[in-house]
Every structure is written in C-alpha cells, then in structure tokens.
Amino acid sequence: MPEREKIAFIGPVVWGSVWGHGPELASHLSGSFEIDWFDPLLPPGAEKSSFIDTQAYLLPRGVRVRRRNCPFRPGARYGLIMELRNLWAVASGGARAMVTYYPVGTLLALLWCRLTGKRSLFVYADRPEIIDSPLARRASRFGLRATARLATAGSVATSGPLLEDLKALTARAELIPNGVNLAKATDFLAGSRAGNKNSRFTVAFAGAFGEWVDFELVLRAAAACRWARFVLIGDGPQGDRIRERAAGLTNVELTGALSHEQVFGQLAHADICLIPFTVNALTDRVCPVKLFEYWAAGRPVIGTPCRELRRLAARAPQALLIARTAEETAGLLERFRDNPDLLAAGGRHCLEAVKEFDWNVLGERFVRLLRPPGGGAAG
C-alpha cells in the first residue's frame, strides 16, 4: 500500500477544545491524507474553551496533534514567532500540502509552498474583526490579499459574504459552507432520544457566550414567553452577566459547558432553536455550525437578520426563519406552539435541508482541491 501524502494543517483552534470547521475538516481529510495538526500558539493567559470535549474530539487515525505555546501575548513579537514556527512546521515535516485559516501568520509558509511546488489552501472562515489584538487585526486585513493570492490550491470561503470579500482579491476562490458530521450527530441523537421528551415547549441556544450573541433579545423573549422553557447551552465571556440577568426568570436554564454529545442530548429534547446574533460586519459573514447541528436534530431555527443567515433562510424558509426583535421572536414561538403540524413540517424541512451540508459531501470538495492535478505526488 503506497504511503499517504502528509498535510500540515495549521489549526484555527486547540485540538479537543471545541468542535467546528477546522477539526471537522481535518477529521475528514484524515481518510485520504496523513494530517499533522498544529495547534495555535497559545499566549500566556489564553482563555479556556466554552465547551468540554470529554472524548478529546475522538482523535481520528491519521491525525497527529502538535501542541504549541508562545511566551508573548499577541503583538509584533508574537506575529514574527508565529510566521517562523509555521514556516518550520510546514518545511521540516515532509508535508506535501498545507491548510491554513490565517490571513497572516503563515505568509512565509505559503511562500515556501509556492517556491517548492507544494499545494496550499487558505480557508477564510472569519473576518479579522474576531481577533482581540488591534495590531493583529490591522495586520490580518493587510495580509489577506497576499494570503489569498499565495495559496496555490486556491481559497475557500465558508459563507456567501466572505466569498464576495475573497473575489475582490483573487479569481481563485470558491464557496464551501460550514456543515455537520451527520453520522456522528445521528449517533449522538439516537442515544439521547431514549428518554421522554419534556412536555413543556422548549427553546434552545447552543454556543459560546460571546459578545456577538444578543442575549438581551433572548431574555426578553423568555420574559414574554413564560409558558416556554429556554435552555442556554454553553459558557464564555458573557456567562456571569447572563446568569445574573436570568436570575429572575424561572423558565430560563443555563447548563454551563457541555460535551458535544451532551449538547445533542439537549437539542434532542428541544422544539425550536435560536441563533440570536447581534448584526454587525462580523456576524453578517459567519456561517454558523450551530445552524446545521440544529437542523441535524430536526429543529426549526429562528435567527436574526445577518446577511448569511438571510441567504440561507431564502433557500430553506421553513427550516430557518428570521426575527429582528424579541417581540418577533416571541411571535414566531407562539406560532409554532399553536400549530404542531407547522412545527413537524419545519422539522422535516430541516432534515432535508441539512443533507447538502454533511461533511461527507463538503469534505470531498476539499480533498479534490488538495490532490495534485492528475492525482500524482504533490511537489
């Protein structure tokens, strides 16, 4: 059996800390390649994950994780060390290709791939505004054009608006949206549905408690819908404030950080799920993983009018509904509560819509991009 090609995967998150696009893509690619996953360089005092992965993300065969730290906080020295260490990671490990999510931090590695004939792929999943450091944000905006042009296998955007950004910089860009591992979700849900569903109408949110989530909208909707049970799954920077604000609402439950399997356990007993993002330049361009996890559970979704959510809602209007305010959200919840047939039909549309967002479908598009022309050795 011929030796499989190796990919240096410059991971966007610490392996096992959260789930999402990077680990899902690496897991799928491990079926075709050997993956060297390089954790981000963790600076001192880096925040812990908002989730717990008790199974260490079930490290697949073919994925080897490289833990990394940095003595400096984000800034000029951190950026320089990141460039050099990522160059060394790609150049010294025998990789024939690389995947990066960084608009800066892998410029030298991308240049090395171009000079040596290796394949390199840039995945554009978040705007630079997500970065905490102002200096790093400015550098990322500056480096995005170079990164998109240096990537020899092209660039992939995970949302329609992000694709628009990329197409202004390079002709070699395509849309491959976020998604869900349907086989894994099905297994998690099968184990969770054994118990009896709570008889009370249940509304769920699952995600990091970041500043991009409009929890005021959620809590106002909960106050208007005392007849419903609201389950908020996760934790994060807003956690303490939300717990304080929700203290007087007896119909709001906060689960804290849960494992991936436990999250699906909660979704299995929900009726409707929420994506209550604050609308801004960052959330306009996000293709949220939670949408497809909600759909995999057969749960209709109410989201705020971010551009990407509106784009997806136009394609699956019965699976994703848009509400601009807490009052509109409460009105949709009452509509679903009062019409069980509508709720059931929405669930069926979710299960149909999610099929094209299965990682078994999406992942093969990445495999084709990373394979060299003709299927021979790369480099």
Secondary structure as UniProt FT lines:
FT   STRAND          6..10
FT   TURN            15..17
FT   HELIX           21..29
FT   TURN            30..32
FT   STRAND          34..38
FT   TURN            44..45
FT   TURN            54..55
FT   HELIX           56..58
FT   TURN            61..62
FT   STRAND          63..66
FT   TURN            74..75
FT   HELIX           76..92
FT   TURN            93..94
FT   STRAND          97..100
FT   HELIX           107..116
FT   STRAND          119..124
FT   HELIX           128..130
FT   HELIX           134..150
FT   TURN            152..153
FT   STRAND          155..157
FT   HELIX           160..167
FT   TURN            168..169
FT   STRAND          173..175
FT   HELIX           182..192
FT   TURN            193..194
FT   STRAND          202..206
FT   TURN            211..212
FT   HELIX           215..224
FT   TURN            226..227
FT   STRAND          229..234
FT   TURN            237..238
FT   HELIX           239..245
FT   HELIX           246..248
FT   TURN            250..251
FT   STRAND          252..256
FT   HELIX           260..267
FT   TURN            268..269
FT   STRAND          272..275
FT   TURN            281..282
FT   HELIX           283..285
FT   HELIX           289..296
FT   TURN            297..298
FT   STRAND          301..303
FT   HELIX           307..315
FT   TURN            317..319
FT   STRAND          320..322
FT   HELIX           326..338
FT   HELIX           340..353
FT   HELIX           354..357
FT   HELIX           359..370
FT   HELIX           373..375
//
